[in-house]
Amino acid sequence: MITAGWVIDGRNFGSEAHFINSSHEPNCVLETWWVGNTLHVVVRTLRALSAGEEILVYYNFSTDDKQE
């Protein structure tokens, strides 16, 4: 789980992960895993996905001052 205070910004060093979209009905979750001394953000599916299916996560991100 990505905790409060974290922002992932692919502006300078992005990857194919920028194709992941936000949804209130996600089929994936973001997790943090330590591999050795390096922190990685991992996309884990919540169910089997079909070829070509859109990858959706719930960003839980708002530009408003209120928390969701």
Secondary structure, 3 states (H helix, E strand, C coil): CCCCCCCCCCCCCCCHHHHCEECCCCCEEEEEEEECCEEEEEEEECCCCCCCCCCEECCCCCCCCCCC
